[in-house]
Amino acid sequence: MLIIGGSISQGQKPAAVEGAEEMEDLVLKLIEWTMEEQEQLIEFMTTNSWPYHGHEHPVRALIEKTIEEGGYQSDQVTTFWIVNDEETQVGLVKIFDLQDDIPMFDLRIADPYRSKGYGPKALKMTADFVFSLPEQKIRLEGNTRHDNFAMRKAFERTGFVKEAHLRQAWFSPKENRYYDAVTYGMTREDWQAGIATPVMWDDALAELKEPPFNPVLLDFPDEFESDRLLIRAAKRDDAAQSYEAIVHSIEAFKPWLPFAQNKPELKNIEANLIEAEANFKMRKDLRLHFFLKETGEFIGSTGLHRIDWDVRKFEIGYWVDTRFEGKGFVTEAVDRITRFAFEVLEANRVEIRCDPENVRSRAVAERLGFELEGIMRKESLSKIDNRLRDTCIYAKIKE
C-alpha cells in the first residue's frame, strides 16, 4: 500500500501562492485505495453530494460498475484516500491517464470537511505525487464547472493556472442543461520552480510582447532596520503582542481606525495576520510591524497599502502603541519605509492619507517632507459620529 505524507520533502518547493502557510498547517496523507475497500468507497461516494459533477448523488450500481471496469484501479488509474491527522478519510483523489505524459485527476472532499483547507492541500500533494513519478510527467491537468468557485480557488492557491474557458461544455443531468467549464494546468517547470506562469492569451502578439509583470515574482527583503527599529513583515506569531497593544491604545485609535470600533478578539487578530502574511507573499499588501531593536518590544503596525504595481504607487499607513508615543518611532519607521519603497520597490509615488483633524498623522507627513497635494472634502464617514469628513492627501514622488 502506497502512503504519501503531507509534509514537503527536502528539495521540493511549494508553489508561491496565496494560502501556502495555511496549507502547511494541515497534516494529511494520501493512502492508496485497494479493491478490498470497495464498500468504503461506495459508501463515501453515495453518502456525500457532488453538485458540480455529472452525478450529484451517484447510486451504488454506478460505482460498482465503475470499479469493475477499472475506473478506480488499473494501469491507467490510481486512487488515494485523503486522510487527516485523526486518521479520518476526508476525501478521495483519483489520478487517471497515468500512462500518458499528461495525467488528469478527480478530487472530492466529503461534505463535512469542505471549506477547511483540505482541497488545496490534497491538490498540492497530488501534484507532488505526479511530478515525482519516475516517468517525468510533463504537466497535470484538471477541469471543473465554471461556477465551482471553491475548486477554482483551490487550483489558484496551489499554483495551477487557468488555461481555458469552454462555453457550454459541462452537462448537468439533474438540470438538463449545459454550463461553462474551465481548465487549469500545472507544468513540470512551474512545479519545480514553485511559480505559476500566466498564459499569454494574445497569440498574435505573443512573440512581440514582454512577459506580463507578475509582482509575486518580485524578490525583496521582508525585514530591514532603522537606527532604533527592526521593521519586518507581520507574522501570525505577532498576534498576542498586537492584541495587547490595541487593547491598551483602543480609545486613542477609535476616531481614526475602523478596526478599533469594537473590543478586539485575539482569534480575529490572529486570523487577520494569517491573511496579512498571505497578502505579503502575493505582493497584494505589505503589512509591516516595527519593534525596538534594543529590547524587541512591539511598537506598532505600518506598511505599504493600496498598491498599484503598474504605477508603482503605495500608501503608507501606521498606528503606534500609545505607550511609545512622543518618542519619534513612527516618524523613524515611516521615513525608513519611504526610502525602502523608492530605493528597493522602485516607487514612483508614495502617499499618506489622513483626516485633517488627525494632527499626529499630519505632523509625521509634514516632518518627513511629504507635500500636501489637496484635501478631498466630505470624502469619508467619521468612525465616531457618522459625520462626513475630509481627507488630506500627502505625497512624495520619484525625483
Secondary structure per residue as TSV (DSSP state, phi and psi in degrees):
chain	resnum	aa	ss	phi	psi
A	1	M	-	360.0	130.1
A	2	L	-	-88.9	125.9
A	3	I	E	-122.2	127.2
A	4	I	E	-115.5	120.9
A	5	G	-	-75.3	164.2
A	6	G	S	-93.4	5.5
A	7	S	S	-94.1	159.5
A	8	I	-	-85.5	124.0
A	9	S	-	-78.4	161.3
A	10	Q	T	-60.5	132.4
A	11	G	T	101.7	-24.8
A	12	Q	-	-81.9	149.3
A	13	K	-	-119.6	123.3
A	14	P	-	-69.0	147.1
A	15	A	-	-61.6	141.7
A	16	A	-	-81.2	79.4
A	17	V	-	-134.8	161.1
A	18	E	T	-61.9	136.4
A	19	G	T	89.9	4.2
A	20	A	H	-59.4	-38.3
A	21	E	H	-63.5	-41.6
A	22	E	H	-64.2	-40.5
A	23	M	H	-61.8	-38.8
A	24	E	H	-68.9	-19.6
A	25	D	H	-73.4	-22.7
A	26	L	-	-83.6	140.6
A	27	V	-	-110.3	113.4
A	28	L	E	-130.1	157.3
A	29	K	E	-130.0	147.9
A	30	L	E	-103.6	117.1
A	31	I	E	-115.0	123.7
A	32	E	E	-62.0	130.8
A	33	W	-	-73.7	142.8
A	34	T	-	-121.7	161.7
A	35	M	G	-62.6	-22.6
A	36	E	G	-69.7	-11.3
A	37	E	G	-105.2	29.9
A	38	Q	H	-59.1	-44.4
A	39	E	H	-64.1	-38.6
A	40	Q	H	-63.3	-42.0
A	41	L	H	-66.2	-43.1
A	42	I	H	-61.5	-43.6
A	43	E	H	-62.9	-43.7
A	44	F	H	-59.6	-45.6
A	45	M	H	-73.7	-30.3
A	46	T	H	-95.3	-15.0
A	47	T	H	-99.7	-7.1
A	48	N	S	-109.3	159.6
A	49	S	-	-101.8	146.2
A	50	W	-	-131.2	72.7
A	51	P	T	-64.3	-20.6
A	52	Y	T	-106.5	17.7
A	53	H	S	-113.4	172.5
A	54	G	S	-59.9	-38.0
A	55	H	-	-120.3	109.9
A	56	E	S	-67.1	-36.4
A	57	H	S	-129.9	79.0
A	58	P	-	-65.3	144.0
A	59	V	-	-94.4	162.1
A	60	R	H	-53.7	-45.8
A	61	A	H	-58.9	-37.6
A	62	L	H	-66.9	-42.5
A	63	I	H	-67.5	-42.7
A	64	E	H	-59.5	-42.4
A	65	K	H	-64.5	-41.7
A	66	T	H	-63.3	-42.0
A	67	I	H	-62.1	-46.6
A	68	E	H	-60.1	-34.3
A	69	E	T	-87.2	7.3
A	70	G	T	82.5	20.6
A	71	G	S	-74.0	-10.6
A	72	Y	S	-121.8	-15.2
A	73	Q	S	-155.4	119.0
A	74	S	S	-169.5	-173.6
A	75	D	S	-63.4	-26.5
A	76	Q	S	-96.6	-15.6
A	77	V	-	-131.2	133.9
A	78	T	E	-128.7	135.9
A	79	T	E	-119.7	138.8
A	80	F	E	-124.3	140.0
A	81	W	E	-76.0	143.4
A	82	I	E	-100.2	114.7
A	83	V	E	-119.4	131.6
A	84	N	E	-89.2	-175.6
A	85	D	T	-70.8	-9.3
A	86	E	T	-97.3	11.8
A	87	E	-	63.4	27.4
A	88	T	-	-94.3	135.5
A	89	Q	E	-79.7	99.9
A	90	V	E	-93.8	-10.1
A	91	G	E	-171.4	-176.6
A	92	L	E	-146.9	136.8
A	93	V	E	-130.0	127.4
A	94	K	E	-109.8	122.1
A	95	I	E	-106.1	123.6
A	96	F	E	-128.6	174.4
A	97	D	-	59.8	39.2
A	98	L	T	-71.6	-16.0
A	99	Q	T	-82.2	-10.6
A	100	D	S	-91.3	166.8
A	101	D	S	-74.8	-16.9
A	102	I	S	-126.5	85.4
A	103	P	-	-67.8	162.8
A	104	M	E	-128.6	175.2
A	105	F	E	-150.8	162.6
A	106	D	E	-130.3	111.8
A	107	L	E	-107.0	129.7
A	108	R	E	-135.0	130.2
A	109	I	E	-111.6	134.3
A	110	A	-	-62.3	150.6
A	111	D	G	-47.4	-48.9
A	112	P	G	-69.5	-12.4
A	113	Y	G	-112.2	9.7
A	114	R	T	-77.0	155.1
A	115	S	T	63.0	28.0
A	116	K	T	-120.1	10.3
A	117	G	T	90.4	-0.6
A	118	Y	H	-69.5	-36.7
A	119	G	H	-59.2	-56.5
A	120	P	H	-59.2	-40.5
A	121	K	H	-63.3	-46.5
A	122	A	H	-64.2	-37.3
A	123	L	H	-65.0	-40.6
A	124	K	H	-64.3	-41.9
A	125	M	H	-64.8	-35.5
A	126	T	H	-62.9	-44.6
A	127	A	H	-62.6	-42.6
A	128	D	H	-60.4	-40.6
A	129	F	H	-63.3	-49.6
A	130	V	H	-62.7	-46.1
A	131	F	H	-78.4	-8.1
A	132	S	T	-94.4	-3.0
A	133	L	S	-64.8	147.0
A	134	P	T	-65.1	-18.0
A	135	E	T	-74.6	-5.4
A	136	Q	-	57.5	62.4
A	137	K	-	-58.5	145.5
A	138	I	-	-79.5	-42.0
A	139	R	E	-158.6	164.3
A	140	L	E	-124.8	137.4
A	141	E	E	-131.3	146.0
A	142	G	E	-145.4	151.6
A	143	N	E	-127.1	151.4
A	144	T	E	-154.3	166.6
A	145	R	E	-70.4	145.6
A	146	H	T	-62.8	-24.8
A	147	D	T	-96.8	10.0
A	148	N	-	-85.5	76.8
A	149	F	H	-67.4	-30.7
A	150	A	H	-64.1	-44.0
A	151	M	H	-69.1	-38.6
A	152	R	H	-64.0	-39.0
A	153	K	H	-64.9	-38.4
A	154	A	H	-62.0	-43.5
A	155	F	H	-56.0	-50.7
A	156	E	H	-66.6	-38.6
A	157	R	H	-68.3	-22.3
A	158	T	H	-95.9	-4.7
A	159	G	T	100.9	5.8
A	160	F	-	-75.5	152.1
A	161	V	E	-116.0	134.2
A	162	K	E	-67.3	126.2
A	163	E	E	-119.8	-12.6
A	164	A	E	-159.5	148.6
A	165	H	E	-127.4	110.8
A	166	L	E	-103.8	117.6
A	167	R	E	-76.2	132.2
A	168	Q	E	47.9	53.6
A	169	A	E	-115.8	-0.6
A	170	W	E	-122.7	109.2
A	171	F	E	-88.2	133.3
A	172	S	E	-108.1	105.4
A	173	P	T	-59.3	-36.5
A	174	K	T	-60.6	-42.8
A	175	E	T	-97.9	-6.2
A	176	N	T	53.4	47.8
A	177	R	E	-149.3	164.8
A	178	Y	E	-103.9	141.5
A	179	Y	E	-113.3	163.9
A	180	D	E	-72.3	156.7
A	181	A	E	-127.1	154.6
A	182	V	E	-127.5	147.4
A	183	T	E	-116.8	132.1
A	184	Y	E	-119.6	146.7
A	185	G	E	-141.8	156.2
A	186	M	E	-131.1	128.9
A	187	T	E	-90.9	158.8
A	188	R	H	-59.3	-40.5
A	189	E	H	-63.2	-42.2
A	190	D	H	-65.2	-41.3
A	191	W	H	-60.9	-43.8
A	192	Q	H	-66.6	-36.9
A	193	A	H	-87.1	-12.4
A	194	G	T	70.4	35.4
A	195	I	-	-129.0	170.2
A	196	A	-	-126.7	106.6
A	197	T	-	-86.4	118.3
A	198	P	-	-67.3	154.0
A	199	V	-	-79.3	138.8
A	200	M	-	-86.3	102.8
A	201	W	-	-80.7	-29.3
A	202	D	-	-83.0	86.6
A	203	D	G	-60.2	-39.1
A	204	A	G	-64.4	-31.6
A	205	L	G	-111.3	8.5
A	206	A	T	-57.9	-39.9
A	207	E	T	-74.4	-18.2
A	208	L	T	-91.3	-19.1
A	209	K	S	-95.0	149.2
A	210	E	-	-73.7	151.9
A	211	P	-	-56.0	140.9
A	212	P	-	-60.6	143.3
A	213	F	-	-66.8	129.9
A	214	N	-	-124.2	103.8
A	215	P	G	-61.8	-22.3
A	216	V	G	-59.0	-29.8
A	217	L	G	-84.3	-4.8
A	218	L	-	-65.6	131.4
A	219	D	-	-108.9	112.0
A	220	F	-	-147.4	157.3
A	221	P	-	-65.5	146.9
A	222	D	S	-100.7	9.9
A	223	E	E	-154.3	151.5
A	224	F	E	-158.1	174.7
A	225	E	E	-127.9	157.3
A	226	S	-	-118.8	-167.4
A	227	D	S	-57.6	-45.5
A	228	R	S	-113.6	-8.6
A	229	L	E	-120.4	147.9
A	230	L	E	-102.7	124.7
A	231	I	E	-118.1	122.9
A	232	R	E	-147.0	167.2
A	233	A	E	-59.5	139.6
A	234	A	-	-63.3	143.9
A	235	K	-	-129.3	155.9
A	236	R	G	-56.2	-35.5
A	237	D	G	-67.6	-10.4
A	238	D	G	-82.8	-1.4
A	239	A	H	-56.4	-46.5
A	240	A	H	-64.6	-43.3
A	241	Q	H	-67.4	-40.7
A	242	S	H	-64.1	-43.5
A	243	Y	H	-59.1	-46.5
A	244	E	H	-63.0	-39.5
A	245	A	H	-67.3	-40.9
A	246	I	H	-67.5	-44.5
A	247	V	H	-57.3	-43.5
A	248	H	H	-68.7	-30.1
A	249	S	H	-110.6	7.2
A	250	I	H	-61.6	-35.9
A	251	E	H	-65.5	-36.4
A	252	A	H	-72.0	-27.2
A	253	F	H	-79.4	-29.6
A	254	K	T	-52.1	-41.5
A	255	P	T	-66.2	-18.9
A	256	W	T	-121.8	-23.5
A	257	L	-	-115.6	123.1
A	258	P	G	-58.3	-38.4
A	259	F	G	-70.8	-12.7
A	260	A	G	-93.7	11.9
A	261	Q	G	-79.7	-19.0
A	262	N	S	-127.3	159.6
A	263	K	-	-60.6	128.3
A	264	P	-	-69.7	152.4
A	265	E	-	-121.8	134.4
A	266	L	H	-57.8	-42.0
A	267	K	H	-64.9	-34.4
A	268	N	H	-70.6	-38.0
A	269	I	H	-64.9	-40.8
A	270	E	H	-63.2	-43.9
A	271	A	H	-63.0	-39.4
A	272	N	H	-64.4	-36.6
A	273	L	H	-73.1	-31.6
A	274	I	H	-61.3	-44.2
A	275	E	H	-64.5	-39.4
A	276	A	H	-63.5	-39.4
A	277	E	H	-61.3	-44.5
A	278	A	H	-64.1	-43.3
A	279	N	H	-63.8	-35.4
A	280	F	H	-64.1	-44.8
A	281	K	H	-64.3	-35.0
A	282	M	T	-85.4	-1.3
A	283	R	T	61.8	28.1
A	284	K	S	-84.1	-34.7
A	285	D	-	-155.8	134.2
A	286	L	E	-111.7	80.1
A	287	R	E	-76.7	136.9
A	288	L	E	-128.6	142.7
A	289	H	E	-110.5	148.9
A	290	F	E	-125.6	143.0
A	291	F	E	-131.5	152.3
A	292	L	E	-73.9	120.6
A	293	K	T	-59.1	-39.9
A	294	E	T	-66.8	-36.8
A	295	T	T	-118.2	-14.6
A	296	G	-	79.8	7.2
A	297	E	-	-66.9	140.3
A	298	F	E	-73.2	125.1
A	299	I	E	-101.1	-46.9
A	300	G	E	179.2	-170.2
A	301	S	E	-124.6	144.2
A	302	T	E	-153.2	-158.6
A	303	G	E	141.2	-179.6
A	304	L	E	-112.3	118.9
A	305	H	E	-124.7	176.1
A	306	R	E	45.1	52.3
A	307	I	E	-77.3	134.4
A	308	D	E	-120.5	100.1
A	309	W	T	-71.2	-25.4
A	310	D	T	-67.0	-42.9
A	311	V	T	-83.8	-22.5
A	312	R	T	62.6	55.3
A	313	K	E	-116.4	137.8
A	314	F	E	-137.8	151.4
A	315	E	E	-118.8	131.2
A	316	I	E	-94.9	127.7
A	317	G	E	-119.2	161.3
A	318	Y	E	-164.0	149.4
A	319	W	E	-144.3	154.9
A	320	V	E	-133.8	140.0
A	321	D	-	-54.6	125.9
A	322	T	G	-60.7	-19.2
A	323	R	G	-69.2	-13.5
A	324	F	G	-113.8	11.8
A	325	E	T	-67.3	154.6
A	326	G	T	77.5	10.8
A	327	K	S	-112.7	3.3
A	328	G	S	80.2	10.7
A	329	F	H	-67.9	-40.5
A	330	V	H	-65.0	-45.1
A	331	T	H	-59.5	-42.2
A	332	E	H	-65.0	-43.2
A	333	A	H	-66.2	-45.9
A	334	V	H	-64.5	-39.4
A	335	D	H	-61.1	-44.3
A	336	R	H	-67.7	-39.6
A	337	I	H	-68.4	-36.4
A	338	T	H	-62.0	-44.2
A	339	R	H	-64.5	-39.3
A	340	F	H	-59.6	-43.0
A	341	A	H	-61.8	-46.2
A	342	F	H	-75.4	-41.0
A	343	E	H	-83.3	-35.9
A	344	V	T	-102.7	-44.3
A	345	L	S	-90.4	-0.8
A	346	E	-	56.9	44.7
A	347	A	-	-63.8	145.2
A	348	N	S	-99.3	-22.5
A	349	R	E	-153.8	135.4
A	350	V	E	-128.6	129.5
A	351	E	E	-114.7	155.3
A	352	I	E	-129.7	124.6
A	353	R	E	-117.3	139.0
A	354	C	E	-160.7	163.6
A	355	D	-	-69.7	140.8
A	356	P	T	-56.0	-28.6
A	357	E	T	-86.7	-4.9
A	358	N	-	-83.6	79.2
A	359	V	H	-65.2	-30.6
A	360	R	H	-67.1	-43.9
A	361	S	H	-65.6	-42.4
A	362	R	H	-61.8	-37.8
A	363	A	H	-64.9	-38.5
A	364	V	H	-60.6	-49.3
A	365	A	H	-60.3	-45.2
A	366	E	H	-70.8	-35.5
A	367	R	H	-63.5	-31.9
A	368	L	T	-94.6	8.0
A	369	G	T	81.4	17.2
A	370	F	-	-70.5	139.7
A	371	E	E	-93.4	132.0
A	372	L	E	-75.0	109.3
A	373	E	E	-89.4	-20.7
A	374	G	E	169.1	169.9
A	375	I	E	-124.6	116.6
A	376	M	E	-82.0	119.4
A	377	R	E	-83.8	138.0
A	378	K	E	49.9	51.8
A	379	E	E	-99.2	-17.2
A	380	S	E	-148.0	169.4
A	381	L	E	-102.7	136.6
A	382	S	-	-63.0	138.7
A	383	K	T	-76.4	-13.4
A	384	I	T	-95.1	-56.6
A	385	D	T	-117.9	10.6
A	386	N	-	64.0	21.1
A	387	R	-	-84.3	152.2
A	388	L	E	-69.9	134.8
A	389	R	E	-126.1	159.1
A	390	D	E	-87.8	165.9
A	391	T	E	-133.8	126.4
A	392	C	E	-83.6	138.6
A	393	I	E	-118.5	112.5
A	394	Y	E	-104.3	148.9
A	395	A	E	-153.5	152.5
A	396	K	E	-122.7	142.9
A	397	I	E	-122.6	159.9
A	398	K	-	-64.4	130.5
A	399	E	-	-76.0	360.0
